[in-house]
């Protein structure tokens, strides 16, 4: 029956690609995306390659096309690629280090992170990435260990005596 998984997702090169000074995500899918990419990459000769002529043939040779892209992307900076790819309408984004996420200008402007009061003190949490009726649903701190033990055990059908025995034996903990 063939290998498991969708070839585009399983391709080893389908990942953030290294630039001269960082990494960029490029999500070229359509014929127009790949035309735009190979044109701005200065490698239009790949447009004539029959392996890359359609989404079907690109999927069959997905590792080859992503491998080519990786080699081409290494030659310029992240900023250069973002400018070139955005001008060509190829979906792309800069890969941001974890420590820089909370100060990323786009995420700050979008109000993505939300400060939540917790028993451990205030913490920043990532917000829900979509809006519902123009509103971002609120986030809350996850429960603390043992915070809902009694409710969970009661809902699971444990008797009061069984719950007391679990707590006494320290097999369960109630905060």
Secondary structure as UniProt FT lines:
FT   HELIX           7..10
FT   TURN            12..13
FT   STRAND          17..18
FT   STRAND          23..26
FT   HELIX           31..40
FT   TURN            41..42
FT   HELIX           44..48
FT   HELIX           50..52
FT   HELIX           55..60
FT   HELIX           62..73
FT   TURN            74..75
FT   HELIX           78..87
FT   TURN            88..89
FT   STRAND          92..94
FT   HELIX           98..103
FT   HELIX           105..109
FT   TURN            110..111
FT   STRAND          113..118
FT   TURN            119..120
FT   STRAND          121..126
FT   TURN            133..134
FT   TURN            145..148
FT   HELIX           149..155
FT   TURN            156..157
FT   HELIX           160..168
FT   TURN            169..170
//
